[in-house]
Amino acid sequence: MTIKQVTDYLEILAPRAYAEDFDNTGLLTGNKHDEVTGILVTLDCLENVVDEATEKGCNLIVTFHPIIFKGLKHLQPTDYVRKAVVKAIKKDIAIYAIHTNLDSVKGGVSYRMAEALNLKNVKTLVPKKKLLKKLTTYVPTEDVEKVRNALFDAGAGSLGNYSDCSFSHEGVGTFKGNDESNPAIGQQGKREKVAETQLNLTFLPHLEIPVLQALHRTHPYEEIAYEITTLDNFYQNIGLGVIGEWETPLSKEDFLQKVKSIFKCGVVRFSLSRKRDIKKVALLGGSGAFAIKNAIAAGADAYVTADLKYHEFFEGSEMLLCDIGHFESEQFTKDLLYEYLSDKFSSFAILCAEAQTNPVNYF
C-alpha cells in the first residue's frame, strides 16, 4: 500500500477543497509513491512525534495541525517547526496534514465534540459559502437522459439530503462547422438547427474532474458548450462548528461541570450570562471567536470553543461562552482519524501517538 492510497482515502473523508484559504493541508513531506510501513495519527506533528514514529516503524504521520503553516525560507533546525520537518526528512517520514477540511465535514471535529456531549439534532453552525458549483450545458434532446445519468453517477446533482437534482429547459441550438469539423449532427459548412435541452446541475468542487469527464464521455458533440459558475449559496452540510441540543436542559453549574469532565479541562473560562438553564449548545473545535454571532443567531444557550480573548467574553451576555482550551477542544480528532483509517485498512498498523504535544499546562 502506498502513501497516496492512504491520502486519497483521507481526501474522501475530508476533501482538501473544503479547507480554508489560509490553511496548508495535504502531503507536507515525503514521496506519495513510497510504500507505507506504518501510520501514526497525531494532533500535532512535533519533533517528539517524529521520534515516536521512527521508534514504532511508521513512515507516515497523519497530523491534524499542519507543522508547516507559513513559508519556510531555510531548513536549519532553529525552531520547533524546522526541527520536526528536518528530522522527518532525514528519517524519510511523510507528514500529511488534514486540518480545516476535517473541521468542515459532517462527522468531523466539532461533530465529535457533540457526540462526546451526547447532543441530538446536530447541525452545522457556520455553513460554508461559495463552495457549490453549477454546470450548465446544452445537449441534443434525444441524448439528454444519457448525459444527465452519467453526471449523476459522477456525483453531480446532490444537494444535502437529496440526490439526482437537476433542471432542464428545452430550446433550439444552432451551429455551423468549418472544413475541419466533424459534426455529430448535420454537415460541414451548413448551419444546423437542433432541438436541444439546457441542463443545469450543481456539484461540489472536488468532483469537478469526474463530472467533466462524464460530460465529455457521453455528450455526442465534437465541441461541447458548457460553463461552470461558483454559487453564492451556503451549503448546509459543510462548514465550521455545530449546534445541537438535549431533551432535558442542565443547570449552568451542571453544564460547566459536564463540560469540564468530558473534555478533561484544567479549567473552563466562561462568561457571565443571564442563562440559567442550558439546552441548546453550539460547539467549535479550535479558535472559534469568529462564530460567536452565529451561535447567538442560532439561539444557543451556550457556546463551547477555545482561544477567546478578554473583550470577546463581553459578547456572551446572551448566552454562556465557554473557553475549554485549544488542545482540549480538538483532543478527539486522533480517535476520529484512527477509527476512519482502521475501518478501511483493518489489517495494517495504525497507531495513535502517545507523545505529549499540548503546549499549555495548568497549575
MOCORTA-V276394 format. One record per helix or strand of 3 or more residues. SS is the DSSP state (H for helix, E for strand). FROM is the first residue (numbers start at 0). TO is the last residue. If there is no record, write none. Layout:
{{SS	FROM	TO} {SS	FROM	TO}}
This chain:
{{H	2	12} {H	15	17} {E	25	28} {E	38	41} {H	46	54} {E	59	62} {H	79	89} {E	93	96} {H	99	103} {H	108	116} {E	119	128} {E	132	139} {H	140	152} {E	166	174} {E	191	202} {H	204	217} {E	225	229} {E	233	250} {H	251	261} {E	276	286} {H	288	296} {E	301	305} {H	309	317} {E	319	322} {H	325	329} {H	332	343} {E	349	351}}
